[in-house]
C-alpha cells in the first residue's frame, strides 16, 4: 500500500499528513499474468508510470481466481506460454466462467510464430521483449474499446 504526503495549511503551521492509496484490489482494472515472475514488476511499473494500477500474478490459476473475485478487472494481459495453464487456456477458462463480463485480453509472447489466431485468443498479441510505449498503447487501446 502506498502513502502520499499531503500538506494541511493552517495559519502559522504546516502539518503533513498521510493519505493511504485505496486498496489496489478494489481499484485495479488490469491484471498482468506471467509465470516469469521477474518481468511482472517491470510491466507493472511501466503501467504505473502511465497512471494505471495493475494487479500481478505469476500463477494463471491464481489469476483466474483474482479475476473471478474482482468485478473491476476489465483487462487481462497474459503471457501465452506458461507451464500449468497457458494464456490461451486462461482466456478460454475466463470466457467460459464469466461470459457477461466483457473482459478484454492482450497476449504477450516470446514466440514470433503464435500458434493461435490473435482474434481467437484476445485480439492483440505483443512480442517480447515488450517496451513501455508498446505496452501502454496496447493497454490504453484495449481499455478504451467499447465491448
C-alpha positions as CSV (number, residue, x, y, z in Angstrom):
1,X,0.0,0.0,0.0
2,X,1.4,3.4,-0.9
3,X,1.1,6.5,1.2
4,X,1.1,10.0,-0.2
5,X,2.0,13.1,1.8
6,X,-0.4,15.9,1.7
7,X,0.0,19.3,3.4
8,X,-2.7,20.8,5.5
9,X,-2.1,24.6,5.7
10,X,-3.1,26.2,8.9
11,X,-2.1,29.8,9.6
12,X,1.5,29.8,11.0
13,X,1.7,26.0,10.7
14,X,2.1,23.4,8.0
15,X,1.1,19.9,9.0
16,X,2.0,16.9,6.9
17,X,-0.4,14.0,7.0
18,X,-0.6,10.7,5.2
19,X,-3.4,9.6,2.9
20,X,-3.1,5.9,2.0
21,X,-3.9,4.9,-1.5
22,X,-7.1,2.9,-1.8
23,X,-6.6,-0.9,-1.7
24,X,-5.3,-1.8,-5.2
25,X,-7.5,-4.9,-5.3
26,X,-10.6,-2.7,-5.4
27,X,-9.1,-0.1,-7.8
28,X,-7.1,-2.0,-10.4
29,X,-8.8,-2.7,-13.7
30,X,-5.8,-4.6,-15.2
31,X,-4.2,-7.9,-14.2
32,X,-0.8,-9.0,-15.5
33,X,-0.1,-12.7,-15.7
34,X,3.3,-14.3,-16.5
35,X,5.0,-17.3,-15.0
36,X,8.3,-15.5,-15.3
37,X,8.0,-13.6,-12.0
38,X,10.9,-11.2,-12.8
39,X,9.0,-9.5,-15.6
40,X,5.8,-8.8,-13.7
41,X,7.1,-5.9,-11.6
42,X,8.7,-4.4,-14.7
43,X,5.4,-4.5,-16.6
44,X,3.5,-3.2,-13.5
45,X,6.0,-0.3,-13.2
46,X,5.6,0.6,-16.9
47,X,1.8,0.9,-16.4
48,X,2.1,2.8,-13.1
49,X,4.3,5.4,-14.8
50,X,1.4,6.0,-17.1
51,X,-1.0,6.3,-14.1
52,X,-2.6,2.8,-14.4
53,X,-2.9,0.4,-11.5
54,X,-2.4,-3.3,-12.2
55,X,-2.5,-6.5,-10.2
56,X,0.1,-9.2,-10.9
57,X,0.1,-12.9,-10.7
58,X,2.7,-15.5,-11.6
59,X,0.2,-18.3,-11.4
60,X,-2.6,-18.5,-14.0
61,X,-4.9,-20.4,-11.7
62,X,-4.5,-17.7,-9.0
63,X,-5.1,-15.0,-11.7
64,X,-8.3,-16.8,-12.7
65,X,-9.5,-16.6,-9.1
66,X,-8.5,-13.0,-8.8
67,X,-10.4,-12.0,-11.9
68,X,-13.5,-14.0,-10.8
69,X,-13.4,-12.3,-7.4
70,X,-12.9,-8.8,-8.6
71,X,-15.6,-7.4,-10.9
72,X,-13.5,-4.3,-11.5
73,X,-10.9,-6.1,-13.6
74,X,-11.6,-5.3,-17.3
75,X,-8.3,-6.3,-18.9
76,X,-6.1,-9.4,-18.7
77,X,-2.6,-9.1,-20.0
78,X,-1.2,-12.6,-20.1
79,X,1.8,-14.5,-21.3
80,X,1.0,-17.1,-23.9
81,X,3.3,-19.9,-22.9
82,X,3.1,-20.9,-19.2
83,X,3.7,-24.2,-17.6
84,X,0.5,-25.2,-15.8
85,X,-2.1,-23.3,-17.8
86,X,-1.2,-21.4,-20.9
87,X,-2.5,-17.9,-21.8
88,X,-5.0,-19.3,-24.4
89,X,-6.3,-21.7,-21.8
90,X,-6.7,-18.9,-19.2
91,X,-8.6,-16.8,-21.7
92,X,-10.9,-19.7,-22.6
93,X,-11.5,-20.5,-18.9
94,X,-12.3,-16.9,-18.1
95,X,-14.6,-16.5,-21.1
96,X,-16.5,-19.7,-20.1
97,X,-16.8,-18.7,-16.4
98,X,-17.6,-15.1,-16.9
99,X,-19.5,-14.7,-20.3
100,X,-21.2,-11.5,-19.2
101,X,-18.1,-9.7,-18.0
102,X,-16.9,-8.4,-21.4
103,X,-13.3,-8.9,-20.4
104,X,-10.6,-7.8,-22.8
105,X,-7.3,-9.6,-23.4
106,X,-3.8,-8.9,-24.5
107,X,-1.4,-11.8,-25.1
108,X,2.4,-11.4,-24.7
109,X,4.7,-14.0,-26.2
110,X,8.3,-14.5,-26.9
111,X,7.4,-16.8,-29.8
112,X,7.2,-14.9,-33.1
113,X,5.1,-17.7,-34.6
114,X,1.9,-17.6,-32.5
115,X,0.0,-20.9,-32.9
116,X,-3.4,-19.3,-32.4
117,X,-5.4,-16.8,-34.3
118,X,-4.9,-13.4,-32.4
119,X,-8.7,-12.7,-32.6
120,X,-9.4,-16.0,-31.0
121,X,-7.0,-15.5,-28.1
122,X,-7.6,-11.9,-27.4
123,X,-7.2,-9.7,-30.4
124,X,-3.9,-8.3,-29.5
125,X,-0.5,-10.0,-29.4
126,X,2.7,-8.3,-28.2
127,X,6.1,-9.8,-28.8
128,X,8.6,-10.0,-26.0
129,X,10.6,-8.0,-25.1
130,X,7.7,-5.5,-24.7
131,X,8.8,-1.9,-24.5
132,X,6.9,0.6,-22.4
133,X,5.3,2.6,-25.2
134,X,4.0,-0.5,-26.9
135,X,2.5,-1.9,-23.7
136,X,0.9,1.4,-22.7
137,X,-0.5,1.9,-26.2
138,X,-2.0,-1.6,-26.3
139,X,-3.5,-1.3,-22.8
140,X,-4.9,2.1,-23.4
141,X,-6.5,0.9,-26.7
142,X,-7.9,-2.2,-25.1
143,X,-9.4,-0.3,-22.1
144,X,-11.0,2.4,-24.4
145,X,-12.7,-0.2,-26.7
146,X,-16.4,-0.5,-26.4
147,X,-17.4,-4.1,-25.9
